[in-house]
């Protein structure tokens, strides 16, 4: 008896950075590129878009090659990751179609890049790579956040808050902090020593 040979592709959906939006909110680049995908992306809509792209690129031959054996085994909108299963002889055809896809396959989908991270003969190896990749992304996001936090390392926490405009700095009247509590400016907090 002959076993059917298959390939599993681990694919990430990566969003190109919008420099104005990212700089405006102070979001690390790693987080900007690996955003969660819209909630209405489903496995059937993803398969439909992939089949349409294969048909556009390779015509009837491509459609026939992937017709019976293309499946979405895993789809996570939170991590923008999915795993595809196809026949071993046609995985390159599928990979090239994913390379040419440039939008999330939903109505008014955002521009994106479908990046094949790993190709394997077993789903176990692909799952292990997905876990390793998630760990690397979390560590990279933490590193970016700590680097951004170190920009304010030369200032004191009171100066950081005062620069943000959240707290009124009362450093000039340190002597009478306890005596003067008339509540005139109840919208701002006072920093005490």
C-alpha positions in Angstrom: 0.0 0.0 0.0 1.3 3.4 -0.9 1.1 6.3 1.5 0.0 9.7 0.2 2.8 12.2 0.6 1.7 15.6 1.9 3.3 18.9 2.8 2.3 21.3 5.5 3.0 25.1 5.1 3.2 27.4 8.1 2.2 30.9 6.9 2.3 34.2 8.6 0.2 37.2 7.6 2.5 40.3 8.0 1.2 43.8 7.7 3.4 46.5 6.2 4.1 49.2 8.8 2.4 52.6 8.5 5.1 54.9 9.8 2.8 57.7 10.8 0.4 55.4 12.7 3.2 53.5 14.5 5.1 56.6 15.5 2.0 58.3 16.7 1.1 55.6 19.2 4.6 54.5 20.1 3.9 50.9 19.2 7.0 48.7 18.6 7.7 47.7 15.0 7.4 44.0 15.8 3.9 44.5 17.1 3.0 46.6 14.1 4.1 44.0 11.6 2.5 41.0 13.5 -0.9 42.4 14.2 -4.0 40.2 14.8 -6.0 39.6 11.7 -9.6 40.7 11.3 -12.1 38.5 13.1 -14.1 37.7 10.0 -11.3 35.8 8.2 -12.4 32.2 8.1 -10.9 29.0 6.7 -13.4 28.8 3.8 -12.7 32.4 2.7 -9.0 31.9 2.9 -9.2 28.7 0.8 -11.5 30.5 -1.7 -8.9 33.3 -2.1 -6.0 30.9 -2.5 -7.8 28.9 -5.1 -8.7 32.1 -7.0 -5.0 33.2 -6.9 -3.9 29.8 -8.1 -6.4 29.9 -10.9 -5.2 33.4 -11.9 -1.6 32.3 -12.0 -1.7 28.7 -13.3 -5.1 28.4 -14.9 -7.0 25.1 -15.0 -3.8 23.1 -14.4 -3.2 24.8 -11.0 -6.9 24.6 -10.0 -6.9 20.9 -10.8 -3.7 20.2 -9.0 -4.9 21.7 -5.7 -8.6 20.8 -6.1 -8.9 17.7 -3.8 -6.1 18.1 -1.4 -5.8 21.7 -0.2 -6.9 22.2 3.5 -6.6 24.7 6.2 -5.5 22.7 9.2 -5.1 25.6 11.6 -6.1 29.3 11.5 -5.4 31.8 14.3 -6.6 35.4 13.7 -5.0 36.4 17.0 -1.5 35.5 15.8 -2.1 35.9 12.1 -0.9 32.4 11.5 -2.3 29.5 9.5 -1.2 26.0 8.4 -2.1 24.6 5.0 -2.0 21.0 3.9 -1.5 20.0 0.2 0.0 17.3 -1.9 3.8 17.1 -1.9 4.1 17.4 -5.6 2.2 20.8 -5.7 3.4 22.7 -2.6 5.6 25.0 -4.7 2.6 26.0 -6.8 0.7 26.8 -3.6 3.7 28.7 -2.2 4.0 30.9 -5.3 0.3 31.7 -5.2 0.7 32.8 -1.5 3.6 35.0 -2.5 1.4 36.9 -5.0 -1.5 37.5 -2.6 -1.4 41.0 -1.3 -4.6 41.6 0.7 -6.5 39.8 3.5 -9.2 37.9 1.7 -12.2 39.6 3.3 -14.3 42.5 2.2 -12.2 45.7 2.2 -9.2 43.6 3.4 -6.0 45.4 4.5 -2.8 45.1 2.4 -0.6 42.3 3.8 2.2 39.9 2.9 1.7 36.1 3.1 5.1 34.7 4.3 5.7 31.0 4.3 7.8 30.3 7.3 8.2 26.6 7.2 7.4 23.6 4.9 7.4 20.2 6.5 6.2 16.6 5.8 4.6 16.4 9.2 2.3 18.8 11.0 4.1 18.2 14.3 7.3 20.0 13.0 5.2 22.9 11.7 3.5 23.3 15.1 6.8 23.3 16.9 8.1 26.0 14.6 4.9 28.1 15.2 5.5 27.8 19.0 9.2 28.8 18.6 8.2 31.8 16.4 5.6 33.0 18.9 8.2 32.9 21.7 10.6 34.9 19.6 8.0 37.5 18.8 7.1 37.9 22.4 10.7 38.4 23.4 11.3 40.8 20.5 8.3 42.8 21.6 9.5 42.9 25.2 13.0 44.1 24.0 11.4 46.8 21.9 9.3 47.9 24.8 12.3 48.0 27.2 14.3 50.0 24.6 11.5 52.5 24.4 11.3 52.7 28.2 15.1 53.3 28.4 14.6 56.5 26.4 13.0 58.0 29.6 15.7 56.5 31.9 17.5 59.8 32.4 14.4 61.5 33.8 12.6 60.8 37.1 9.1 59.4 37.2 7.8 62.7 38.3 9.3 64.4 35.3 8.0 61.7 33.0 4.4 62.3 34.3 4.8 66.0 34.2 6.1 65.9 30.6 3.0 63.8 29.7 0.8 66.6 31.2 -0.9 64.3 33.6 0.3 65.7 36.9 0.8 69.2 38.2 4.4 69.5 39.5 4.3 71.2 43.0 8.0 71.2 43.6 8.0 75.0 44.4 5.8 74.7 47.5 7.3 71.7 49.3 6.9 73.2 52.8 3.1 73.6 52.8 1.9 70.4 51.2 0.0 69.2 54.3 -1.4 72.5 55.3 -2.9 73.7 52.1 -5.7 71.3 51.0 -8.5 73.5 49.7 -9.3 71.3 46.7 -9.0 74.1 44.2 -7.5 71.9 41.5 -9.2 68.6 42.0 -8.5 67.5 38.4 -4.8 67.1 38.9 -2.9 64.9 41.3 -0.1 66.3 43.4 3.2 64.5 43.8 4.5 64.4 47.3 8.0 63.8 48.6 
